[in-house]
Structure formats: structure tokens, C-alpha cells
Amino acid sequence: KSTIFNTVISVSPVTSEVKENWEFLWDKYLTSQQATEKDVIYYALGLIDEDATLKTFAGYCLDPSKVRPADALYILGRSIAQTRRGRVVFLAVHAGQLARLTEEFTDSLFAVDAY
């Protein structure tokens, strides 16, 4: 892993350059070929302390061209929902979409705690 990658991961929640770091991590997520690296990246992406960026990230989870369906449930349940802000943003973005979420993830949606 690169030093820049490690630095961004470690400071992403507290930096004043939120958008720049988020975009750097998002690009790394898109180009990474390693599942464990993707896990670390999307966990860090969910720590970003900015509503607009979290809303964008939450919205990507229902777009398979942006987020692999295999990652989407983990992102919604573990990455974005790991903070109070993230949970509020998730509900704001996906309120009224329970049918769509259930369709996308079948019964897995209700087993988020298992992950």
C-alpha cells in the first residue's frame, strides 16, 4: 500500500480536505482489485463527516455501475451506518425505499448485524 493511501485512510474523518480525500479514496475503491483493500476503503469512506458526500455514497449503493452489489450491503450496514451522522443520512436517502432495498438485497438486508 502506498504511503499516501495509508495517510488518507488514517486522517480521513478529521481532515479539512474532506472532498479531496473522499474522491481520492473513491478512485482507489474503483481501481482496487483486492477485496480486503476495498473493505478498508469503504469503511473509511463512511467516516467522512459531510452530509452531502455521505448522501452521494449512500446513493451509489443502489447503482451497480458504481458499487459492486456484493459490497453495497456492507457499505450501507457497516460503513455508512457506523456513525450517528451516517445513520441519519442513510435514512434520509433511503426513506421510503424499503421495497427497492429488499428487492436488491432480498432477505440479506435484515441480517446486517451478521456482517
HULIN-V284870 format. One record per residue. N is the residue number from 1. SS is DSSP state (a for helix, b for strand, c for the rest). PHI is phi in degrees with one decimal (999 if undefined). NEAR is the number of other ideal C-beta (glycine too) atoms within 8 Angstrom. Layout:
BEGIN
n ss phi near
N SS PHI NEAR
N SS PHI NEAR
END
This chain:
BEGIN
n ss phi near
1 c 999 4
2 c -78.1 5
3 a -64.1 5
4 a -61.0 7
5 a -58.3 9
6 a -61.6 9
7 a -64.8 8
8 a -64.3 12
9 a -59.4 11
10 a -74.3 6
11 a -110.3 9
12 c -53.5 14
13 c -74.9 8
14 c -116.4 5
15 c -78.1 8
16 c -85.4 3
17 c -100.3 6
18 a -55.4 11
19 a -62.8 8
20 a -62.7 7
21 a -67.3 13
22 a -62.7 13
23 a -64.3 8
24 a -60.6 10
25 a -66.0 14
26 a -61.3 9
27 a -60.7 8
28 a -64.4 11
29 a -59.5 11
30 a -64.9 6
31 a -99.4 6
32 c -68.7 9
33 c -106.6 3
34 c -105.8 6
35 a -60.9 5
36 a -67.0 6
37 a -67.3 10
38 a -59.9 11
39 a -58.7 9
40 a -63.5 9
41 a -65.1 13
42 a -69.8 13
43 a -63.9 11
44 a -65.5 13
45 a -59.0 15
46 c -72.5 16
47 c -85.3 10
48 c -58.3 14
49 c -98.0 8
50 c -148.8 9
51 a -57.2 7
52 a -59.9 6
53 a -69.6 11
54 a -64.6 15
55 a -63.3 11
56 a -60.1 8
57 a -61.3 14
58 a -62.6 13
59 a -65.4 9
60 a -62.6 10
61 c -66.9 11
62 c -102.0 9
63 c -119.8 8
64 c -63.2 7
65 c -79.0 3
66 c -103.8 5
67 c -127.6 10
68 c -59.9 6
69 a -53.5 7
70 a -65.2 6
71 a -92.3 10
72 a -57.3 14
73 a -64.9 13
74 a -63.7 12
75 a -63.7 16
76 a -65.2 14
77 a -85.5 10
78 a -116.2 11
79 a -81.6 14
80 a -70.7 13
81 a -80.5 12
82 a -76.5 9
83 c -122.8 9
84 a -60.4 5
85 a -58.1 9
86 a -61.7 13
87 a -64.7 10
88 a -63.8 8
89 a -63.5 13
90 a -55.4 13
91 a -64.1 8
92 a -65.0 8
93 a -75.3 9
94 a -107.9 11
95 c -59.9 6
96 c 82.3 4
97 c -112.2 8
98 a -57.7 7
99 a -61.6 6
100 a -65.7 8
101 a -63.3 11
102 a -64.4 9
103 a -63.2 7
104 a -66.5 10
105 a -113.4 10
106 a 46.8 7
107 a -77.8 6
108 a -61.8 8
109 a -56.6 11
110 a -90.0 5
111 a -114.4 8
112 a -56.0 12
113 a -63.2 5
114 a -70.9 4
115 c -90.9 8
END
